[in-house]
Amino acid sequence: MLFGRNRHCPVARTLDIVGDRWTMLILRDLRDGARKFQELQDSLRGISPNTLSARLKNLEQHEIVERRFYEDHPPRAEYVLTSKGDELRSVLGALRKWGEKHT
C-alpha cells in the first residue's frame, strides 16, 4: 500500500507489486519457463506454501504471472511469466550482475 507522494513514484509503485520477500526469486525461477507450484517451493527453500501461494496470487492479479492448467482431474497448474512479466527479465539481469560484482 502506497501513501502520500509515493503513489506518484514509479519505483514505489513497482516495489508495491514486486518488492515483497520472495517475489523476485519467484520471477527468477519463472524466467526460464513454466514451473509447477512444488518446483517453485523446492527451489525456494524456506518459503511456506501459504507465502508462495500469496505471492503467486499477487503476481497473477497484476498480470505478471499466469497460471495454466495442464490436467483436469485432479486440476494441476503450472506458472509462467506473461509478456508483462517477461519485461522484468532486464531487472533480474541487472540484479544478478550487481550481485556478482558486489556480493
C-alpha positions as CSV (number, residue, x, y, z in Angstrom):
1,M,0.0,0.0,0.0
2,L,1.4,3.3,-1.0
3,F,0.9,6.6,0.9
4,G,1.4,10.2,0.2
5,R,3.7,11.2,-2.6
6,N,4.9,7.6,-3.1
7,R,1.9,6.9,-5.3
8,H,3.4,9.3,-7.9
9,C,6.7,7.5,-7.9
10,P,7.0,4.6,-10.4
11,V,9.7,2.9,-8.4
12,A,7.5,2.9,-5.3
13,R,4.5,1.6,-7.3
14,T,6.7,-1.2,-8.8
15,L,8.0,-2.2,-5.4
16,D,4.5,-2.3,-4.1
17,I,4.0,-5.2,-6.6
18,V,7.3,-7.0,-6.7
19,G,9.0,-5.8,-3.5
20,D,7.8,-8.4,-1.1
21,R,10.2,-11.0,0.1
22,W,10.5,-14.0,-2.3
23,T,8.7,-12.3,-5.2
24,M,11.8,-11.5,-7.3
25,L,13.1,-15.1,-6.6
26,I,9.8,-16.5,-7.9
27,L,10.3,-14.3,-11.0
28,R,13.9,-15.5,-11.3
29,D,12.7,-19.1,-11.3
30,L,10.0,-18.5,-13.9
31,R,12.3,-16.6,-16.4
32,D,13.4,-20.0,-17.8
33,G,9.9,-21.3,-18.4
34,A,6.9,-22.8,-16.7
35,R,7.2,-24.2,-13.2
36,K,4.8,-26.2,-11.0
37,F,4.0,-25.0,-7.5
38,Q,6.1,-27.8,-6.0
39,E,9.0,-27.0,-8.2
40,L,8.9,-23.4,-7.1
41,Q,8.7,-24.4,-3.4
42,D,11.6,-26.8,-3.8
43,S,13.7,-24.1,-5.4
44,L,12.9,-21.5,-2.7
45,R,13.9,-23.3,0.4
46,G,12.4,-21.8,3.4
47,I,9.2,-20.3,1.8
48,S,6.0,-21.6,3.3
49,P,3.3,-22.9,0.9
50,N,1.0,-20.1,2.1
51,T,3.5,-17.4,1.3
52,L,4.3,-18.9,-2.1
53,S,0.6,-19.1,-2.8
54,A,0.0,-15.4,-1.7
55,R,3.0,-14.2,-3.9
56,L,1.8,-16.1,-6.9
57,K,-1.8,-14.7,-6.5
58,N,-0.4,-11.2,-6.2
59,L,1.6,-11.7,-9.4
60,E,-1.4,-13.1,-11.2
61,Q,-3.6,-10.2,-10.1
62,H,-1.1,-7.8,-11.6
63,E,-0.9,-9.9,-14.8
64,I,2.8,-10.7,-14.3
65,V,2.4,-14.4,-13.9
66,E,-0.3,-16.7,-15.5
67,R,-1.5,-20.0,-14.1
68,R,-2.0,-22.6,-16.8
69,F,-3.9,-25.8,-16.1
70,Y,-2.3,-28.9,-17.7
71,E,-4.6,-31.5,-16.1
72,D,-8.3,-31.6,-15.3
73,H,-8.6,-34.4,-12.8
74,P,-7.3,-33.5,-10.4
75,P,-6.7,-30.0,-11.5
76,R,-3.0,-29.2,-11.8
77,A,-1.4,-26.0,-12.8
78,E,1.9,-24.5,-13.8
79,Y,3.0,-20.9,-13.6
80,V,4.5,-18.9,-16.5
81,L,5.5,-15.3,-17.0
82,T,3.2,-13.2,-19.1
83,S,4.6,-10.7,-21.6
84,K,4.3,-8.1,-18.9
85,G,6.3,-10.3,-16.5
86,D,8.8,-11.1,-19.2
87,E,9.7,-7.4,-19.3
88,L,11.2,-7.8,-15.8
89,R,14.0,-10.0,-17.2
90,S,16.3,-7.0,-17.6
91,V,15.6,-6.0,-14.0
92,L,16.5,-9.6,-12.9
93,G,19.6,-9.5,-15.1
94,A,20.7,-6.2,-13.6
95,L,20.2,-7.5,-10.1
96,R,22.3,-10.6,-11.0
97,K,25.1,-8.5,-12.4
98,W,25.2,-6.2,-9.4
99,G,25.2,-9.2,-7.1
100,E,28.0,-10.9,-8.9
101,K,30.1,-7.7,-8.7
102,H,29.3,-6.6,-5.1
103,T,28.3,-9.6,-3.0
